[in-house]
């Protein structure tokens, strides 16, 4: 598990009371060609805005068919 903290866009306009750590899980199906070797990006949206687009690291055999990667 890799944890990275990202700045909220334009954080000076909102009041950040506490940091929240999210755990992202990518689940791939069990059908032919369900996995991917391409880049996967994530954007987190909330009432106070959104993060920048983040590249999820592809280490080893992550995001392959019939897997659950956190």
N, C-alpha and C positions, 0 to 999 in steps of 0.2 A: 504494500500500500504506500503510495506516494502522496504527501499532502503539500499543497502549494497555496500560498495566500496571494490574492490578487487585489489590487486597489479598485475601489468603486469609481466609476467615471465621475469626474467633477465632485469629488467628495467634500469639497468646501461648501457646497450648497445644501448638504444634508447633515443631520446629527447622527453620528455613528456611536451608539451606546455600547455595543459589545460586538466582538467578532464571532462569527458563526462558521464552523467548519462543516462542510457538506461532504458526504461520501457518494460518489457517482458510480453506479453499476451499469455496465453495458452487457446486455443479454443478447446473444445471437441464436437464431433458430436452428432446428435440426433438419433443415432441408438442403438439397444440393445447392452449392454456391452461397450459403448463408453467411459465411465469414467474409472478412475483407482485409486487404493489405494496404488500403488507401488511408489517407489521413482522416481522422475524425475530430471535428471541432465541436466545442460546447460554449453556449452563451447562457448565463443565468439571468433570468428576468425577475424583477420584484417591484413592489409599489414605489420604491425610491429610485428606480432606474435599472440598469443592467451592467453586467461586466463586459469587458472586451472579449472578443472571440478567443477562446483558449484551445490550443492543440492538445489532445489527450495523447500521452506518450505511448508509443507502440513498442513495448519491450518484449522480445522473444516472440512467443506465439499468442499474443493477446488478440482478441477480436476474431478468433477463428470459429468455425462452425460448432454449434452446440456447446458454447462456453458462457460462463458468467464471470466477467472481469470487473474488479473494483479498483 
